[in-house]
Amino acid sequence: MIEPDLDGRTALVTGSARGIGRRLLAALVDSGADAAVHYHTSADAAREVAEDLRNRGAAATTVRADVTDPEGVDALFEAVEADLGSVDVLVNNVGDFAPSHWTDIDWDTWNGVLETNFNATCLCSRRALGPMREAGWGRIVNVGYASSEKGLVSPKNFPYFAAKAGVLMFTRMLAADTQDDGITVNAVSPYVVENSDEFPEDLPRNRPAAFEDLRQALLFFCDEDSSYVSGENVEIDGGWLPESV
């Protein structure tokens, strides 16, 4: 089991009041990091997460922000820096999902999917880079989707697929742009995760991805021995090969 030493590091996971984000932040705390619990609307859940992480021995703070807004992102990082210090580990987890045919999605929903999945990833990463470059160390891990490497094109959920393909392209661009800065940028891309609302009948290996599956990939990317691994994407999908969605 991979257990990086993150003592003295500050971790920010966007959308960490619930679901995948909550579990990924807990994994970083278990490796020694202090925790910034980001939320947009789930204030009570965020406070519960922060209390749990404090009980594990971490310093933890909650911060509300709209990560699709540049000013909101600046305020988010300023609040974390004031409470915990600069962000050393950033996990871009936030992302809306719209399970409809692309012609049936209203324009506000369409833009919301693109903004939360792609724009938020770019905005948070850009804001994190300055302090990471100054420190000479940083880890950025983006949450993608398993279709990104497989070139899946479908009229259903199209804005989500397009946004996650953009996240993967951004991951590789940013890895190249930070190769001399002590920063690594990678992606973790699940298919169906155990907290999903619906499960297809033909799940690979007859089960969804467990949080533990994502945890191992995240911690590998954060480990000091992985400092030469950047621009990579780990698909956590049990060998899923989609024909259509």
Secondary structure, 3 states (H helix, E strand, C coil): CCCCCCCCCEEEECCCCCHHHHHHHHHHHHCCCEEEEEECCCHHHHHHHHHHHHHCCCCEEEEECCCCCHHHHHHHHHHHHHHHCCCCEEEECCCCCCCCEHHHCCHHHHHHHHHHHHHHHHHHHHHHHHHHHHHCCEEEEEECCCHHHHCCCCCECHHHHHHHHHHHHHHHHHHHHCCCCCEEEEEEEECCECCCCCCCCCCHHHCCECHHHHHHHHHHHHCHHHCCCCCCEEEECCCCCCCCC
